[in-house]
Protein backbone atom coordinates (compact mmCIF):
# COMPACT_ATOMS: atom_id res chain seq x y z
CA UNK A 1 0.00 0.00 0.00
CA UNK A 2 1.29 3.43 -0.94
CA UNK A 3 0.06 6.99 -0.36
CA UNK A 4 0.46 8.99 -3.56
CA UNK A 5 0.71 12.77 -3.51
CA UNK A 6 -2.60 13.40 -5.30
CA UNK A 7 -4.55 11.97 -2.30
CA UNK A 8 -4.69 8.58 -3.98
CA UNK A 9 -4.00 5.39 -2.03
CA UNK A 10 -2.54 2.58 -4.12
CA UNK A 11 -2.92 -1.08 -3.13
CA UNK A 12 -0.65 -3.72 -4.63
CA UNK A 13 -0.86 -7.49 -4.38
CA UNK A 14 -2.01 -10.63 -6.08
CA UNK A 15 -5.59 -11.61 -6.89
CA UNK A 16 -6.46 -14.76 -4.94
CA UNK A 17 -9.23 -16.09 -7.22
CA UNK A 18 -9.48 -15.74 -10.98
CA UNK A 19 -8.68 -12.16 -11.87
CA UNK A 20 -7.48 -12.62 -15.42
CA UNK A 21 -9.25 -9.54 -16.80
CA UNK A 22 -8.90 -5.92 -15.76
CA UNK A 23 -10.84 -4.93 -12.64
CA UNK A 24 -13.38 -2.17 -13.16
CA UNK A 25 -14.39 0.49 -10.65
CA UNK A 26 -16.15 -1.17 -7.74
CA UNK A 27 -17.08 -0.96 -4.10
CA UNK A 28 -14.83 -2.97 -1.80
CA UNK A 29 -14.27 -3.73 1.86
CA UNK A 30 -10.98 -3.68 3.70
CA UNK A 31 -10.83 -6.83 5.82
CA UNK A 32 -8.37 -7.05 8.73
CA UNK A 33 -8.14 -10.26 10.77
CA UNK A 34 -11.41 -11.49 9.24
CA UNK A 35 -13.44 -8.34 10.05
CA UNK A 36 -14.57 -5.73 7.51
CA UNK A 37 -13.29 -2.43 8.90
CA UNK A 38 -13.89 -0.03 6.01
CA UNK A 39 -15.75 0.29 2.74
CA UNK A 40 -14.69 2.47 -0.16
CA UNK A 41 -14.75 2.74 -3.95
CA UNK A 42 -11.80 1.45 -5.97
CA UNK A 43 -10.96 3.11 -9.25
CA UNK A 44 -10.75 0.96 -12.38
CA UNK A 45 -7.46 -0.87 -12.71
CA UNK A 46 -5.22 1.09 -15.02
CA UNK A 47 -1.72 0.23 -13.90
CA UNK A 48 0.60 -2.25 -15.53
CA UNK A 49 0.37 -5.86 -14.28
CA UNK A 50 3.68 -7.58 -13.67
CA UNK A 51 4.59 -10.95 -15.16
CA UNK A 52 4.81 -12.25 -11.56
CA UNK A 53 1.09 -11.59 -11.06
CA UNK A 54 1.23 -8.37 -9.03
CA UNK A 55 -1.74 -6.03 -9.55
CA UNK A 56 -2.45 -2.43 -8.51
CA UNK A 57 -5.74 -0.80 -7.53
CA UNK A 58 -6.33 2.68 -6.16
CA UNK A 59 -8.87 4.85 -4.39
CA UNK A 60 -9.30 8.59 -3.94
CA UNK A 61 -11.40 8.06 -0.81
CA UNK A 62 -10.04 8.50 2.69
CA UNK A 63 -8.41 5.31 3.98
CA UNK A 64 -6.87 4.61 7.42
CA UNK A 65 -3.41 3.84 6.09
CA UNK A 66 -1.91 3.48 9.59
CA UNK A 67 -4.24 0.54 10.37
CA UNK A 68 -3.36 -1.11 7.06
CA UNK A 69 0.38 -0.71 7.62
CA UNK A 70 0.03 -2.40 11.04
CA UNK A 71 -1.98 -5.27 9.47
CA UNK A 72 0.25 -6.12 6.50
CA UNK A 73 -0.11 -9.85 5.88
CA UNK A 74 -3.41 -9.99 7.81
CA UNK A 75 -5.55 -7.83 5.55
CA UNK A 76 -7.10 -7.96 2.10
CA UNK A 77 -9.66 -6.23 -0.11
CA UNK A 78 -12.87 -7.95 -1.19
CA UNK A 79 -15.56 -6.84 -3.58
CA UNK A 80 -18.97 -5.89 -2.24
CA UNK A 81 -22.06 -7.24 -3.97
CA UNK A 82 -24.39 -4.57 -5.33
CA UNK A 83 -27.34 -4.12 -3.02
CA UNK A 84 -25.33 -5.01 0.11
CA UNK A 85 -26.39 -2.10 2.31
CA UNK A 86 -24.38 -2.84 5.46
CA UNK A 87 -22.14 0.21 6.02
CA UNK A 88 -18.78 -0.54 7.64
CA UNK A 89 -17.14 2.84 7.07
N, C-alpha and C positions, 0 to 999 in steps of 0.2 A: 504494500500500500504506500502511495506517495501523495503528498500534498503538492499541487502544482500552483504556481503563482496566480493564475486567473481564477482562483477559488474552486478549482476542480480537484476532486479526489480521484486518484487512479488506483484501481485494484488490479493486481496481476496474479495469475495462478493457472492451474489446469482445470479443465472441465471434467467433472467426475463421471458423467453419463452422457453418451452421445456427443453432441456439440460439434458436429462436422461443419455446419453452416455458420454464417455470421449471426450474431445475436442482435436482435433489434431492440429498440428502446422498450423498457419494461419496468414494472414495479418489482422490487425485491425486498427481502428481509435479510438483515445481518443476524446470523445465529452464532452465539458464543456459548460454549459448553452446553449445547442442546437447547438453548432458550433464545427465542427471537427477541432481540433487544432494540431493534430499530427497523424502520421501513422507509425506503426512499426510491426515487426513480433513477434507473441507470440510463445513460445515453446509449444510442446504438453503437455497436462495436465498430470502430473505424481505424484501429491501430493494427499494425503488422503482427501476424501470428508467427511465432518462431517454429522452426522445424522440430524442436524438442517438445512442442505442444503447449507452450506458454501462451496465454491469452491476456488481453487487457480490456477492462471495462471502466467507465468513469461516471461520475455524478457531479452535478453542480449544486446539489442540495447539501445542507449542513450535516456533517457526519462527525461523531465523537472519535476522532482519530487516536486519542490517547488510550481509550478502551480497546481499540483494535490492536494497537501496538503491544499492549500487555497480553493480548490473547492470541498472538501469532501461533499458528499450529493447532489452535482450539476453536477457530472460527471459520465460517464460510458464508457465502451468499447463496440464497435460494430464491427462485422465482415465486411470485405470488399469483395465484389463480385469479382471473378477473371475477369480480363479484364477492371476493373474500373481504368482508368489511371490518374485520378485527383490526384495530389501530394499535400498533406497538411503538409508535414514535413518541 
